[in-house]
Amino acid sequence: MTAAPGAGVSFGWGPVDARRLGARAECVVVVDVLSFTTAVGVAVEAGTAVHPYAWADETAGAYAREHDAVLAVGRRAATAHHPWSLSPAALRAAPAPARLVLPSPNGSTIAAEAGRSGATVVAASLRNATAVARRLADRPEARIAVVAAGERWPDGSLRPALEDLLGAGAVLAALHALLPGATLTPEATAAATLWTATKDPAAALHGCDSGRELYEYGYPQDVEVAAETDSSATVPVLVDGAFQEAP
């Protein structure tokens, strides 16, 4: 996944590419459709500043207390008194806290890796793909890296995920339409082409491995929220450690 000389828009997978591509990009777009970046978008829409955190362990609670934030728990640990979790549907229904710590080993880790490079970090999903592309198109000279999160195999290695490839492709296709002169790497072009060729993205999201897993776990509503293509104009940007609405 080496960028071509002079390429302005690149595409990669996971934390390693976030670090590698982010080192030469002005903006890194993180895509974790099921469910981190979809959850971030839903929360930021409601006025919540979202602090990504890589680990769902006892350190997350300490981090939340340090930032005077509500800690999102696992989907099954959510209750009527503490309804905040990684579930976008649950976040939509819950009261909106001022600050939320959202643990996620994939999306949060990628955001952290990208942020260390000094690049602007943006959270994208199918819900805001075109809005993100419009914001990026305001800086046509900037180098942009779009990074799909993927999932993890039991041994910790990266499992490419169709939903994240589609989400990244949606951003890339919209960006290419807005900036037809932009140079995309072959990988970025392939992702954009896949999105354009997908006739029913919602069906793909419901039928892919990650979508089926959420159905099996009892959370089909999270897939439904994630499939709301271009329903949001919110562009979450990582500022001082928290995703907030772009100014």
C-alpha positions, 0 to 999 in steps of 0.5 A: 500500500505504498503511495505513488509519488505525488499522490494526494489521497491514500488508503490503508488499513489499521493502526500501522497504516494510520501511523505510516500514512499519517506521517506524511498526511495533513489529514487522516480519516478514520473509518470504523463503521460497526461501530466506533465512528458511527457512535462518535458521529451520533454522540457528537451530533447530540453535542457530546465531546467524545474522548476515544480510549483504546482499552475497556479496562479499569484504566478507562474508568480512571481516564473518564474521571480525570476528564469529568466524563461519562464512561461508555461500557460494553453493550451488554453492561449498559443499563437503564441507569447507565445507557451509554455504550459503543452502541450507536442506537443506545447513544441516540436514545440516551441523554447526551453527556457533555463528555463521553469516553468511548473505549474501542481497540480498533477505531480509538487506537487508529485515532491515537496513532494518527493524532501522534503524527500531528495530522488533523483526525476526522471520524467518518462513517457511511452516515457522514461520508459526503459531509466529510468529503466536502470538508476535506475538499476545502483544502484541495492541496492537503495530503489525505489518508483514509484509514479503515479500521477492520476487525481483529482475529483471535490472534490479534491480527487484522481482519479486513472488514467489508463495512469499513472498506465501503465506508472508506470508499464512500468518502473517497468516491465523494472526494474524487467527485468534488476534486476530480483533479486529486491524485488517488493511490491505486488502493484509494481508487479501488475502494472508491470503485467498490463503493460506486459499484455497490448497488445496495450498501445497506444490504451489504452492511446487514449481510457482511460478517460484522453485521451478521455478528451484531444480529446474532448478539441481539443488536440489529438496530446498530446496523440499521443506524450505521446504514443511514448513508449520508443522513448526517452533516456532522464532521467530528474532528479530534481536538485536544483529545476529543472528537468534536463538531468541526468549526 
